[in-house]
Amino acid sequence: MVVTAVYPGTFDPLTNGHMDLIRRSRRLCERVIVGVASNPKKKPWFTLAERVDLIQTEIEYHGLSNVEVIGFEGLLVDFAKAQQASVLIRGMRAVSDFEFEFQLASMNRSLAPDVESVFLMPGESFSFISSTLVKEVARLNGDVERFVSPRVLKALKARIQERNGLSD
């Protein structure tokens, strides 16, 4: 049986913590789908297509052959079912993530009892990284080079210039 997992998120932008979980997920499952959620409620800096492209570029750069990147809208469990996934990969950085993740896993189990939630903790060097923090530090001209890949960093800097009206 081929075990397919969906690792969902907004990934705005993709961080090294996300990449850590993608790499580790592929050791557990034969097929890993990075499900990039539209999630307009979060007001992403990058469009869904841009996020998918950035992640696909990283996957290709690292030669992760059993990883696919697919954007989606709607319920995660519906997306997982459409992809024939039986596992949802969720990252848990700290105890503070537990309550929300517990509620989410319980709701997902209620909606799709045949889809299991699996929780992975990122490596210690990534445990405090979030896309929100990376964007905030970058927006304030802080150095985020160690938190994202060079390709994501370039896109992040370009987006900050655009948002500040400094486009070339």
Summary of the structure (lengths in Angstrom):
residues: 168
radius of gyration: 15.8
end to end distance: 51.2
largest distance: 51.9
contacts: 498
relative contact order: 0.20
helix: 48%
strand: 17%
